[in-house]
Amino acid sequence: MENPVLKLLHDRHSRRSIATDPLPEDIVAELMEAARLAPSCSNNQPWRYLFLLSAEAREKGRSALTASNALWASRAPLLIFGYTRRKDDCTNADGRAYHQFDLGLAAMNIMLAATHHNLVARPMAGFVAAKVKEIFSLDAEAEPLVAIAIGYPSDDVSHLPDYAKELHLRPRTRKDVSEIITRL
Ligand SMILES: Cc1cc2nc3c(=O)[nH]c(=O)nc-3n(C[C@H](O)[C@H](O)[C@H](O)COP(=O)(O)O)c2cc1C
């Protein structure tokens, strides 16, 4: 594939089988830089990310995940929680909210930077936001929206529930371009 960005997009897969090996510090720094470089409405940069790298922080983060996500995501050497605050949103004519959109752009930056290093980066909505706020002493305005488990892929699927073992082998499914794009 000639376009390196498209290649990266094709290569990215949200696997659940993640090895416990730690990530080199320079790769962690690249993921942080990737988050920093995302575009945002009025360049407000409303995203905030907790990078849980220490065993202690990851253990805390794990307790906020749903049981089915904790099964596999707790093995990851890096667990991330992303949040925004509405007050950091940009203003626009009809009051549309963009803070979570911007958070998502930064999340994709992180995931693509991880993919470049052949890492797994699986986003998750399966966690309890109130628990994240409590555990990490976030203020009342913080709105956790996404978690991302990052690590090297593993062929060991023994810790996955049966449904996930099967999903692990399935090829990606996507709608056809004609269903999602209107060409005028
Ligand atoms: C906002 C969001 C929330 C998600 N939540 C979860 C989750 O809680 N647990 C999980 O295993 N996967 C979760 N996923 C991963 C999706 O299931 C996955 O991205 C989708 O099946 C497409 O697969 P792909 O990422 O490999 O292309 C989530 C993805 C997104 C974007």
The ligand as an ORCA input file, in Angstrom:
! r2SCAN-3c Opt
* xyz 0 1
  C     -15.598      4.225     21.856
  C     -15.193      2.776     21.801
  C     -15.515      1.956     22.871
  C     -15.100      0.620     22.872
  N     -15.320     -0.147     24.003
  C     -14.802     -1.386     24.074
  C     -14.862     -2.116     25.289
  O     -15.356     -1.666     26.320
  N     -14.323     -3.381     25.288
  C     -13.730     -3.918     24.193
  O     -13.244     -5.047     24.270
  N     -13.652     -3.228     23.022
  C     -14.150     -1.990     22.939
  N     -14.014     -1.245     21.782
  C     -13.315     -1.826     20.616
  C     -14.279     -2.098     19.456
  O     -15.027     -3.231     19.756
  C     -13.467     -2.248     18.167
  O     -12.822     -1.031     17.891
  C     -14.378     -2.636     17.007
  O     -14.879     -3.935     17.183
  C     -13.659     -2.571     15.667
  O     -12.512     -3.385     15.686
  P     -11.084     -2.802     15.288
  O     -10.787     -1.692     16.274
  O     -10.122     -3.952     15.435
  O     -11.161     -2.289     13.903
  C     -14.417      0.082     21.748
  C     -14.127      0.921     20.672
  C     -14.478      2.244     20.701
  C     -14.098      3.146     19.532
*
